[in-house]
């Protein structure tokens, strides 16, 4: 396996440094060592990327669909072949265990294949009309896209934007995270080598507020796609709204898990714990509020704690490690603050609760019980390996608590009753719902939130919708 990635901006088909020469260090969160320096774009660099995206859109939309799909499949195959190398880069810069990183790379390669194939089915239609008129509906790419992605899924988040936009026939400028730039660079190289026309795909890094403001304000940009926090999403959506530009917003959540009176508490605890500690809890859809019926509470807590004890925390490149570090010191500080607040309000720490005494940003799986309803961890997304578990006596009360927050991304329920399952489906306010498991995103089905967790969908046929415009054509026949 090679060492860390070669970093750069990718503009108009060429790799380059930023115009000012300014860079930012990229840290290994398991060791706190500097892996490399990522170049930061100037406004001049961004203007070049915008011009390239305009030219790239004209070139890419003209490529016949069969050829476009072949190019994207080639990129997916290259990424699959390099999955070990790209996964190593991801683990070095983000911290997740190598097996998780490799699985992420393979999944996003499949996402690219699925989106490319689905673009073949971006059908229009002919509508019955007057004898001298052909009335039709066409689906066309919306145009150059500006996309912004976070650090927690260095392959998954960028690829959802890249796969949908390129499959639809759009060009794209993507600003990936400066904290995890290597994975994005490796992915872009696969597209470059597969033959995506110059300018169709541009990769930049820079000061987030400056880059987003400049790109969104450009008249050339036709769509804004963002994955990240709710506060930042609201700022970007407001900026896009001032320019009358559509957005796709996949924002944060605070996913409730409801374990009903008729559920198997052991199975529920095992599945919920597995999902909780994936990527050290740094997942937008991570289960993060555990509401357990009082008749199942003690068994659930015991089994969940047992599962937490089995987690092996360490450097993601070491054999046997099942949970890596937090991705940055900000998350480490946040974990400490959440726990301190919960304990001050009467919570008990059954496991974990303090950062590990070693180099790196390590925080252990943490199980909290007797958590007060007004504790921060019950109100705000922890985005880390913290599991607050509370009991309930009545399902309607649990649903009220689950729906009481302004978030609505993911939710989970465990029950052996089909009637209860249907009640959960009807009443839980979330864009993503899993019953009797904690399922993740899949290429063939849509993901997205309701309420403050955003709008628009990624994945499935709905995932292409935001990147396409609907054109009504009425053609009066000559003669």
RAJO-V192947 format. One record per residue. N is the residue number from 1. SS is DSSP state (hx for helix, st for strand, lp for the rest). PHI is phi in whole degrees, -180 to 180 (999 if undefined). D_FIRST is the distance of its C-alpha to the first C-alpha in whole Angstrom. Layout:
BEGIN
N/SS/PHI/D_FIRST ; N/SS/PHI/D_FIRST
END
This chain:
BEGIN
1/lp/999/0 ; 2/lp/-78/4 ; 3/lp/-83/7 ; 4/lp/-64/10 ; 5/lp/-74/11 ; 6/lp/-84/14 ; 7/lp/-102/17 ; 8/lp/-177/20 ; 9/st/-85/23 ; 10/st/-125/24 ; 11/st/-133/27 ; 12/lp/56/29 ; 13/lp/85/26 ; 14/st/-132/25 ; 15/st/-85/23 ; 16/st/-156/25 ; 17/lp/-91/25 ; 18/lp/-72/28 ; 19/lp/-62/32 ; 20/lp/-91/32 ; 21/lp/80/29 ; 22/lp/-74/29 ; 23/st/-135/26 ; 24/st/-132/25 ; 25/st/-74/22 ; 26/st/-110/19 ; 27/st/-102/19 ; 28/lp/-85/17 ; 29/lp/-69/20 ; 30/lp/-86/19 ; 31/lp/-127/19 ; 32/lp/67/21 ; 33/lp/-84/19 ; 34/st/-81/19 ; 35/st/-87/16 ; 36/st/180/17 ; 37/st/-123/20 ; 38/st/-95/21 ; 39/st/-73/24 ; 40/lp/-110/27 ; 41/lp/-78/30 ; 42/lp/-92/33 ; 43/hx/-63/36 ; 44/hx/-64/36 ; 45/hx/-62/32 ; 46/hx/-65/33 ; 47/hx/-64/36 ; 48/hx/-63/34 ; 49/hx/-66/32 ; 50/hx/-64/35 ; 51/hx/-60/37 ; 52/hx/-64/34 ; 53/hx/-66/34 ; 54/hx/-64/37 ; 55/hx/-68/37 ; 56/hx/-65/33 ; 57/hx/-65/36 ; 58/hx/-60/38 ; 59/hx/-74/36 ; 60/hx/-73/34 ; 61/hx/-67/37 ; 62/lp/-83/38 ; 63/lp/-72/36 ; 64/lp/-56/37 ; 65/hx/-58/36 ; 66/hx/-63/34 ; 67/hx/-69/32 ; 68/hx/-60/31 ; 69/hx/-64/30 ; 70/hx/-62/28 ; 71/hx/-63/26 ; 72/hx/-69/25 ; 73/hx/-64/24 ; 74/hx/-61/22 ; 75/hx/-61/20 ; 76/hx/-64/20 ; 77/hx/-66/18 ; 78/hx/-64/16 ; 79/hx/-65/15 ; 80/hx/-61/15 ; 81/hx/-64/13 ; 82/lp/-102/10 ; 83/hx/-58/11 ; 84/hx/-64/7 ; 85/hx/-66/6 ; 86/hx/-66/9 ; 87/hx/-64/10 ; 88/hx/-63/8 ; 89/hx/-59/10 ; 90/hx/-62/13 ; 91/hx/-64/13 ; 92/hx/-60/12 ; 93/hx/-95/15 ; 94/hx/-113/17 ; 95/lp/106/17 ; 96/lp/-64/17 ; 97/lp/-56/16 ; 98/hx/-55/12 ; 99/hx/-62/14 ; 100/hx/-64/17 ; 101/hx/-63/14 ; 102/hx/-65/13 ; 103/hx/-61/17 ; 104/hx/-63/18 ; 105/hx/-62/15 ; 106/hx/-65/17 ; 107/hx/-64/20 ; 108/hx/-72/20 ; 109/hx/-63/20 ; 110/hx/-68/23 ; 111/hx/-60/25 ; 112/hx/-62/24 ; 113/hx/-62/25 ; 114/hx/-65/28 ; 115/hx/-64/29 ; 116/hx/-61/29 ; 117/hx/-67/32 ; 118/hx/-68/34 ; 119/hx/-63/35 ; 120/lp/-64/36 ; 121/lp/-108/39 ; 122/lp/-81/40 ; 123/lp/-75/43 ; 124/lp/-98/46 ; 125/st/-161/50 ; 126/st/-103/53 ; 127/st/-109/56 ; 128/lp/-55/60 ; 129/lp/-148/62 ; 130/lp/-65/65 ; 131/lp/-62/66 ; 132/lp/-98/65 ; 133/st/-133/62 ; 134/st/-106/59 ; 135/st/-107/57 ; 136/st/-137/53 ; 137/st/-122/50 ; 138/st/-115/47 ; 139/st/-115/43 ; 140/st/-131/42 ; 141/st/-62/39 ; 142/lp/-72/40 ; 143/lp/130/38 ; 144/lp/-61/36 ; 145/st/-113/34 ; 146/st/-108/33 ; 147/st/-125/30 ; 148/st/-134/29 ; 149/lp/-131/26 ; 150/lp/-92/26 ; 151/lp/-98/23 ; 152/lp/-76/23 ; 153/lp/-126/21 ; 154/lp/-64/19 ; 155/lp/-101/18 ; 156/hx/-63/21 ; 157/hx/-67/24 ; 158/hx/-61/23 ; 159/hx/-67/23 ; 160/hx/-60/26 ; 161/hx/-76/28 ; 162/hx/-63/26 ; 163/hx/-63/26 ; 164/hx/-70/30 ; 165/hx/-67/31 ; 166/hx/-69/29 ; 167/hx/-63/31 ; 168/hx/-73/34 ; 169/lp/102/34 ; 170/lp/-88/34 ; 171/lp/-95/32 ; 172/st/-151/30 ; 173/st/-112/29 ; 174/st/-114/27 ; 175/st/-102/27 ; 176/lp/-84/24 ; 177/lp/-69/23 ; 178/lp/-71/23 ; 179/lp/-84/21 ; 180/lp/-135/18 ; 181/hx/-80/18 ; 182/hx/-63/15 ; 183/hx/-63/14 ; 184/hx/-61/18 ; 185/hx/-62/17 ; 186/hx/-64/14 ; 187/hx/-66/16 ; 188/hx/-62/19 ; 189/hx/-61/17 ; 190/hx/-64/17 ; 191/hx/-66/21 ; 192/hx/-58/21 ; 193/hx/-70/20 ; 194/hx/-75/22 ; 195/lp/106/25 ; 196/lp/-62/26 ; 197/lp/-58/29 ; 198/lp/-55/29 ; 199/lp/91/30 ; 200/lp/-68/30 ; 201/st/-125/27 ; 202/st/-128/27 ; 203/st/-119/24 ; 204/st/-132/26 ; 205/lp/-132/26 ; 206/lp/168/29 ; 207/lp/-67/31 ; 208/hx/-53/32 ; 209/hx/-64/35 ; 210/hx/-69/36 ; 211/hx/-65/33 ; 212/hx/-64/35 ; 213/hx/-60/38 ; 214/hx/-70/38 ; 215/hx/-70/36 ; 216/hx/-64/39 ; 217/hx/-73/42 ; 218/lp/-67/41 ; 219/lp/-62/43 ; 220/lp/-73/40 ; 221/lp/-80/38 ; 222/lp/-107/40 ; 223/st/-151/38 ; 224/st/-116/36 ; 225/st/-123/33 ; 226/st/-141/32 ; 227/st/-124/30 ; 228/lp/165/31 ; 229/lp/-77/34 ; 230/hx/-64/37 ; 231/hx/-59/39 ; 232/hx/-69/36 ; 233/hx/-59/37 ; 234/hx/-65/41 ; 235/hx/-64/41 ; 236/hx/-68/39 ; 237/hx/-64/41 ; 238/hx/-65/44 ; 239/hx/-64/43 ; 240/hx/-66/42 ; 241/hx/-63/45 ; 242/hx/-63/47 ; 243/lp/-98/46 ; 244/lp/56/47 ; 245/lp/-115/43 ; 246/st/-70/42 ; 247/st/-131/39 ; 248/st/-119/36 ; 249/st/-123/36 ; 250/st/-109/34 ; 251/lp/-110/35 ; 252/lp/-72/34 ; 253/lp/-144/36 ; 254/lp/-158/37 ; 255/st/-66/37 ; 256/st/-80/40 ; 257/st/-121/40 ; 258/st/-107/43 ; 259/st/-104/43 ; 260/lp/-80/47 ; 261/lp/-64/50 ; 262/lp/-99/49 ; 263/lp/-81/45 ; 264/lp/-83/43 ; 265/hx/-68/42 ; 266/hx/-70/40 ; 267/hx/-62/38 ; 268/hx/-63/38 ; 269/hx/-64/37 ; 270/hx/-64/34 ; 271/hx/-69/33 ; 272/hx/-68/34 ; 273/hx/-67/32 ; 274/hx/-57/29 ; 275/hx/-68/29 ; 276/hx/-62/30 ; 277/hx/-99/27 ; 278/hx/-61/24 ; 279/hx/53/22 ; 280/hx/55/25 ; 281/hx/76/27 ; 282/lp/-90/26 ; 283/lp/-137/27 ; 284/lp/-59/30 ; 285/lp/-99/31 ; 286/lp/-60/31 ; 287/st/-61/34 ; 288/st/-138/36 ; 289/st/-136/39 ; 290/st/-106/40 ; 291/st/-110/44 ; 292/st/-121/45 ; 293/st/-58/48 ; 294/lp/-58/50 ; 295/lp/-75/51 ; 296/lp/-114/47 ; 297/hx/-62/46 ; 298/hx/-61/46 ; 299/hx/-66/44 ; 300/hx/-61/42 ; 301/hx/-61/41 ; 302/hx/-63/41 ; 303/hx/-72/38 ; 304/hx/-64/36 ; 305/hx/-64/36 ; 306/hx/-60/35 ; 307/hx/-66/32 ; 308/hx/-64/31 ; 309/hx/-63/32 ; 310/lp/-81/29 ; 311/lp/-72/26 ; 312/lp/-103/24 ; 313/st/-96/23 ; 314/lp/173/20 ; 315/lp/-63/17 ; 316/lp/-63/15 ; 317/lp/-91/12 ; 318/lp/-88/14 ; 319/lp/-61/15 ; 320/lp/86/19 ; 321/lp/-73/19 ; 322/lp/-115/21 ; 323/st/-147/21 ; 324/lp/-90/20 ; 325/lp/-79/22 ; 326/lp/-65/24 ; 327/lp/-75/22 ; 328/lp/-158/25 ; 329/hx/-67/28 ; 330/hx/-62/30 ; 331/hx/-69/29 ; 332/hx/-62/30 ; 333/hx/-62/33 ; 334/hx/-63/34 ; 335/hx/-62/33 ; 336/hx/-62/36 ; 337/hx/-69/38 ; 338/hx/-62/38 ; 339/hx/-66/39 ; 340/hx/-58/41 ; 341/hx/-64/43 ; 342/hx/-63/43 ; 343/hx/-65/44 ; 344/hx/-63/47 ; 345/lp/-104/49 ; 346/lp/104/49 ; 347/lp/-70/45 ; 348/st/-106/44 ; 349/st/-97/41 ; 350/st/-82/40 ; 351/st/-147/36 ; 352/lp/71/34 ; 353/lp/102/36 ; 354/lp/-137/34 ; 355/st/-62/31 ; 356/lp/-77/29 ; 357/lp/-85/30 ; 358/lp/-163/26 ; 359/lp/-64/24 ; 360/lp/99/23 ; 361/lp/-100/25 ; 362/lp/-96/25 ; 363/st/-134/28 ; 364/lp/-80/29 ; 365/lp/-54/30 ; 366/st/-126/34 ; 367/st/-115/37 ; 368/st/-121/40 ; 369/st/-126/43 ; 370/lp/54/47 ; 371/lp/-84/45 ; 372/lp/-68/48 ; 373/lp/-59/48 ; 374/lp/-93/48 ; 375/lp/-64/45 ; 376/hx/-56/43 ; 377/hx/-67/40 ; 378/hx/-89/42 ; 379/hx/-112/43 ; 380/lp/-124/40 ; 381/lp/-64/36 ; 382/lp/-74/34 ; 383/lp/52/31 ; 384/lp/-171/29 ; 385/lp/-84/30 ; 386/st/-109/33 ; 387/st/-127/36 ; 388/st/-84/39 ; 389/st/-118/41 ; 390/st/-130/45 ; 391/st/-98/48 ; 392/st/-145/50 ; 393/lp/-106/53 ; 394/lp/-129/54 ; 395/hx/-63/51 ; 396/hx/-62/53 ; 397/hx/-65/53 ; 398/hx/-63/49 ; 399/hx/-65/49 ; 400/hx/-62/51 ; 401/hx/-64/48 ; 402/hx/-60/45 ; 403/lp/-93/47 ; 404/lp/-77/48 ; 405/lp/-94/45 ; 406/lp/-78/45 ; 407/lp/-97/41 ; 408/lp/-162/41 ; 409/lp/-89/37 ; 410/st/-125/36 ; 411/st/-152/38 ; 412/st/-138/38 ; 413/st/-140/41 ; 414/st/-126/42 ; 415/lp/-162/45 ; 416/lp/-102/46 ; 417/lp/-109/49 ; 418/hx/-66/49 ; 419/hx/-66/52 ; 420/hx/-66/50 ; 421/hx/-58/47 ; 422/hx/-66/49 ; 423/hx/-63/50 ; 424/hx/-62/47 ; 425/hx/-61/46 ; 426/hx/-70/49 ; 427/hx/-105/49 ; 428/lp/-74/45 ; 429/lp/-93/45 ; 430/lp/-158/41 ; 431/lp/-83/39 ; 432/st/-132/37 ; 433/st/-135/38 ; 434/st/-123/37 ; 435/st/-112/40 ; 436/lp/66/39 ; 437/lp/-164/35 ; 438/lp/-121/33 ; 439/lp/-69/31 ; 440/lp/-94/29 ; 441/lp/-70/29 ; 442/lp/-131/28 ; 443/lp/-64/28 ; 444/lp/-88/32 ; 445/lp/-134/34 ; 446/lp/-77/35 ; 447/st/-129/34 ; 448/lp/168/36 ; 449/lp/-113/38 ; 450/lp/-125/42 ; 451/hx/54/44 ; 452/hx/-77/42 ; 453/hx/-84/39 ; 454/st/111/39 ; 455/st/-152/40 ; 456/lp/87/38 ; 457/lp/-133/36 ; 458/st/-120/32 ; 459/lp/95/31 ; 460/lp/67/34 ; 461/lp/-57/36 ; 462/hx/-63/37 ; 463/hx/-65/34 ; 464/hx/-84/35 ; 465/hx/-57/39 ; 466/lp/-66/38 ; 467/lp/-97/36 ; 468/st/-122/40 ; 469/st/-113/43 ; 470/st/-102/46 ; 471/st/-115/49 ; 472/st/-89/52 ; 473/st/-121/54 ; 474/st/-115/57 ; 475/st/-115/59 ; 476/st/-79/62 ; 477/lp/-70/63 ; 478/lp/-69/65 ; 479/lp/85/68
END
